[in-house]
Amino acid sequence: MTPAQLAEYVTEFIGECQARVMGVGAEQYSEGDQQKFETMPLLGLIQYAREEAQDLAVYAAMTDIRLQRLEEALRERGLS
């Protein structure tokens, strides 16, 4: 993968992030001309952010489990 190809992938990935903000994010967090995070009490925002960080850790663990299983299957087939 060239730097240009990686940059293109990053652009597409960010585009998907933007689509989430405009789609499901807007449905869940938009309050007209501002977002919920802009007016949440700071302690509420901190709690929300901590929960999101915990979710990221869980998704990382789930991904690692699947990668481990894939790695084991590839090794069993003699693929490296």
Helices and strands as residue ranges (DSSP letters): H 3-22, H 24-29, H 36-39, H 42-76
